[in-house]
Amino acid sequence: MKTTTKPSSGIFLLLVVSVLSGEVTNQSSPVLVGRTSRAGGGSGGGVVRSERQVFPGVVVGWIRSYARLVGSGEACGFGQAGSLDLCDWAHSNLSSLHFALSSGLNANWLGGPPEDGSDDKEGGYVVFETSQIPNISGRTSQSAVLEGPLLSPSMADGSCLSFKYALDGLSPEKLRVLLHPVTHPPGGRYIFDGTSLSRENEHAADVVLWETRDSTDGVWRTAEVVYTSPHPHQIYLEGIPRDGAQLTRRFRGYIAIDSVMLKTATTCPGHCNFDGGFCDWTNEREDDDFDWKLGRGSQNPSTGPVMDRASYTHGGNSGGYAYISSEFPRRSGDRARISSREFSSTKGDEPLCMRFWTHMFGNGIGTLRVLLHDVESGEERAAWQLSGEAGNAWYQGQVPISSFTSFKILFEGEVGRNNLGDIAIDDISFSPGPCPSAPQTAAGLSGDCTFEIDECGWANVAGRTDEMDWERRLGSNARTPISDHTLGAATGNFMTLSGVSVQRAGDRAWMMSPVINGSSKPKCLSFWYHMYEPFIDSGGPSLGGLKVYTVAAPGSSVQNDIGSFHPPVMTPIWRLYNQQAPVWKYAQARIMEQELFQVVFEGVSGSSRANGFVAIDDIAFFEGDCTTVPMSGYVNAGECSFEKDLCTWRNTSSDRSFRWEMATITRRPANLPDKTFGAPVGYVYFDIFSQTQSPPVRLVSAMPSTGDRVCFSFWYAAFGNGETTQLRVLVGEGSSSNQKEPSAGDSAAEGGRQVWKLTAAHLNTARPEWKPAQVALDGSRPLTIILEGMASNGGFAVDDISFHPGDCAARPKEAASA
């Protein structure tokens, strides 16, 4: 049999195939000779393809024309600007939608990231602009597909496809990797076009190897996909936009791919399907009682899997798995452990999600654990644990993986009460980003939750501390039916604010986590949120808010019970207000709690009468010193929107005639509405009339050290006689306690250096309106911040105090202090 190397323009391509009609016939005929041509675009040409050749057949024999063995290690970077190239990839003829060759130079013109996967502006990549509407005349696909070259069957060790990808905008739905086998179809015609040999309209056997629905906000991520195939096959990269009936489909967005490489599976550490062995996983020599084994199917109908996971899901008779055998001489409590290779420490914002499949069938099933082993200290901690029979089926598990030091991952299988306790695992894979531990029973009380089964220990707070409740709801039953984040389907569940009772602006719903162990090292909370208000009236956005706090749990040295008489010390770690996006967005926040603690999600009702809602899904915790995502969610302990109280701010005077007050329906200046939600109340003000000489009114709060410059911002409105009305921001050294009411004698309240000052002389005090203010502060040490007001016939209102990392210019300019 003759083979060819990669052809070039103007040469002939020889293909030797076996054409059968019902039974195997002459193995050496026919020989197909096709004139080659180029397709793919770009000045660099593109992939070499022959004229389309159509011939009848039932089985394709051993194909060695354009088919190649994987493992060259050459990545397709799609060229450079001016010489873009599809390499061995080609556009599918199944759809009029296509990936386009582009580079960062065209990002604002054609869409795509401003740089390629190697941070090169002129580097090439392929991009699919997902807002385009296809011409579906004669085409049924609503996606864009890149077809890889025809590949020979993989070896038992498997192949690894690695690539970089980026998703951004409202219109992308998902990116998928599919394996298209060239096998024994029931009939039809084959089409050969130089790189592809497939049956017309025959894609029922395609297997989804990998997919993601999560936006990367335009940041390049790396994916690795390990697979085996006993047949000649192709790899498809498929970009799928949102349904054309959805509003978000109209908005610009893209799916971009770069640095595509096919290589041997051994070059993708940790991934394993156990078809050709244990990959880079090894049986432990110590600290266990026996070893894991490789298997293809149980010999006992009462325990163990009939076949491997891929065969169970997709059919076929090839594939293996790893398992522990509970038969003699094993005894209850015996343990077997396999260990991964050593992984480097993970960065604070770069945890991993490990997914795997497990089969736990039998009357005597024991326990399966995932352990993280600290290479430096030798300590181990259980990250995932599942016990007992789960049925005669394969189930997917997942767990977030992160560590401050180098680590190994261990699977530990423990024998149960009898010899019907075989436990199997298969298809271990890793992807970037955190994920909640699943199934939920394996997460324990870690706080991780997908909300598909129940609330995982999260609960509404009892008592009269809030006005609303959170409730678990199907996407199809939401005010505006949406898909959940976990399943990407309207049949999935998430948590949202209850709509049973009538809410007023500022009403709150508190949902509290189980008690979580503290640590001297920072943790990170991750979750997905949906905050959307379809219709916004003339008053501006008024959906509501979402806030996250930590609170010391009962049993810690600082015992605070939310249901007790004294309010708890709640530390804000994240917050957003009002409309964000009509899609699920990722969020994370840093937690620094050394003792037992709990997390509180606070949903705040706005004044909106529209069809919007606030929801959360897929909560996960992982070790790491992470940054706040999105940056607009950053929060400082002194922040306050004054919806229900003064937060950590305190008056220095007990005289009600000279102090800051919360606005009420009956007492509010000039009928001024709230800035946050446009509600009648929800801000603080001072209002002094007919006083020839009034003492200053001060509102005081502490600002913890942030280690760098910080921008202190708020909104203000002036009213009354502007000639004598002024507002100042003073800064004192050290921090004033949040636990006691500051008095006029407090040094922090009495003193302070002026950093911002504004008089109302040139403001429209007859018809007050909210205006923004800001000033930069030195966050290298704790500070006491003082809002000081003075007036003889008027006052100021203040709302939405917040802090943002970084420097900022004083606003308004005339308020800057020398």
Secondary structure, 3 states (H helix, E strand, C coil): CCCCCCCCCCCEEEEECCECCCCCCCCCCCEEEEEEEEECCCCCCCEEEECCEEEECCCECCCCCCCECCCCCCEECCEECCEECCCCCEECCCCCCCCEEEEHHHHHHHCCCCCCCCCCCCEEEEEEECCCCCCCCCCCCCCEEEECCCECCCCCCCEEEEEEEEEEECCEEEEEEEEEECCCCCCCEEEECCCCEEECCCCCCCEEEEEECCCCCCCCEEEEEEECCCCCEEEEEEEEECCCCCHHHHCCEEEEEEEEEEEEHHHCCCCECCCCCCCCCEECCCCCCECCEEECCCCCCCCCCCCCHHHHHHCCCCCCEEEECCCCCCCCCCEEEEECCCECCCCCCCCEEEEEEEEECCCCCCEEEEEEEECCCCCEEEEEEEECCCCCCEEEEEEEECCCCCEEEEEEEECCCCCCCCEEEEEEEEEECCCCCECHHHHCCCCCECCCCCCCCCEECCCCCCCECEEEEEHHHCCCCCCCCCCCCCCCEEEEECCCCCCCCCCEEEEECCCECCCCCCEEEEEEEEEECCCCCCCCCCCEEEEEEEEECCCCCCCCCCCCCCCCCEEEEEEEECCCEEEEEEEEEEECCCCCEEEEEEEEECCCCCCCEEEEEEEEEEECCCCCECHHHCCCCCCECCCCCCCCCEECCCCCCCCCEECCCCCCHHHCCCCCCCCCCCCEEEEECCCCCCCCEEEEEEECCCCCEEEEEEEEEEEECCCCCEEEEEEEECCCCCCCCCCCCCHHHHCCEEEEEEECCCCCCCCCCCEEEEEEEECCCCEEEEEEEECCCEEEEEEEEEEEECCCCCECHHHECC
